[in-house]
């Protein structure tokens, strides 16, 4: 019985480690895999390097990303960090309001 009691702190630390570190990381990885799996042409994305672009075509492991007019690069699907909402073009004649 004393042996079991002496193992409780180690078991508690292992459980705490799993709850605070491993489980949330697994969820983030699963969500990122799902996001990368449902990419479609026309999606505006940000790569893990910080490059923004629009998906032109999607292959098995690679996709064509348009980063400027007439400039398309091929990137690994795993490089996509997030899908971003498309921004509306701003009128250069209007001044930004407070908070923008």
N, C-alpha and C positions, 0 to 999 in steps of 0.2 A: 504494500500500500504506500509506503514511503517513497518507493521508486516512482510510482505514478504521480504523486504530489510534486516530486522534484522535476518532473517533465512538464508540468502544467505551464510554467513561465515560457518555456521554449515553444510549446504548442501555441500559446497565446500570441507570442511574437510572430510566429509563422502565419497564424490566422490574420493578424493585424496587417502584416506585410501583404498578404494576398488581397485583403479588402481595400487597402489604400493605394496599392501600386499596380499589381498585376491585373485585377479585374477591370479598373477604369481604362487601362492601356489596351486591353483586349477589345473593349467596346469601341474605343476610338479607332482602332485598326479595322474592325469589322465595318464601321460606318464609312471609313475612307475607301475600303475595298468596294463597298456597294456604290458609292459615289462614282468611283472610277469605272465601274462596270456598266453604269447607265449613261455614260457620256454619249451625246448625239451631236451631229452637225448643227451648228448655230449656237451652241452653248458658249457663253463667255466664261473663260476659266483663268485661274492664276496658278502658275507653276510653283513648285517649292522654291525655285530660285527667285521668285518675285516677278517674273515676266507675265504680262497679261496678253491674252489673245482670244480669238474666236476659233472654235473647232470647225475645220473644213470637211475632213473625212476621218473616219474611225476604222482602224484595222484591228487585228487580234491583240497585238502588243504595242502598236504604235499608232499615233494619230498625227494628222496634218493640222498645224496651228497657224492661222494667219495673224501675224503680229503687226502688220501695217499693210497698206494698199500695195499689192503686188509682191509682198514678202511673206512666204510661207515656209515654215520649218517643220521638220519631222521630229517628234519627241516621243519618249516612252510614256505609255499610259500611266505608269506609276509616278511620273513626275508631276502629275496634276495634284495640287494641294486642295483646291476648292473651286466650286462653281460660284461665280459672282453674278449679281443682278446687273443687267445691262444698264449703263448710265445714259440718261437723256443728254443729247448735245446741248451745251449752253450757248445762249446767244451772246456773242462778244460785245454787243452794245449795252447789255444790262450789267449792272454792278451787283456783286454778291451782297446778300443781306447779312446782318449780324448772325453769327452761328454757323455760317457755311464755310 
